[in-house]
Amino acid sequence: MSEQHKIATVFGTVTIRRASTEEITEHRLRFWRWRTTYALSGHGVEGHVNIDPLFADTKCADLFLPTETVRELVPSRFAVHFGQHGSKQANGSPVRTDGVLIIDGVETLCTGLELDRGGDAREFTVQRRTGPWTHAEASALVAAKTQHVIRAVIQVHEADEALVGRMDRLYARGAKWRRKGALQDLRQTEQLSATLQQRAERLRSYLAESDAMAHSTDADSDARKA
């Protein structure tokens, strides 16, 4: 069994440990090479949370340029997964391949949760499962407890710098779609650059011909006056 970490929160101490491969398989949790799965227990907390590396990419554009994705070389955020659907069983019920997190008897979930590294303390929306495919907003108490529990998991995860670094490298190496996207952005930019260069040449040509015509007109006028 992996090392257990007991983290004190305002709602009580939570025990956090890395889930074993057998445990991940038993619970049918989705596995990625760069994903770390944690098992949680204690003071009304039970279940699993998945942590993935994540790039904090941004979009960059102005009025005349196509949108560009400004890509990071190194992940600087975490994607946190729990309670989401992953697939459907033969009987139509969902499979929680992102892990199930129970807080005080309530199955919780949070869609698209992304946290910055280094102690992100932002509040995030927590929902509760109301049916196989339905959910609603969790109570304030359950939401607050879930937020503290997730921050405790991130605290344990970030403390293992070797693990985080290894997962970052695996994620960056496996993100081949990022290079493909960068090449597409580059081709768009090169096409736009060529178009702008052609426009600049047309404008220069027009101005040169216009100036020449103006000089010719002035010369004709001076000749007639003479």
Secondary structure, DSSP 8 states (H G I E B T S, - for coil): ---EEEEEETTEEEEEEE--HHHHHHTT----TT-EEEEEEETTEEEEEEEEEE---EEE--SSS--EEE--SS--EEEEE-S---EE-TTS-EE-TT--EEETTEEEE-TTEEEETTT-------EEE-SSS-EEE--HHHHHHHHHHHHHHHHHHHH-HHHHHHHHHHHHHH-HHHHHHHHHHHHHHHHHHHHHHHHHHHHHHHHHHHHHHHHHHHHHHHHHH-
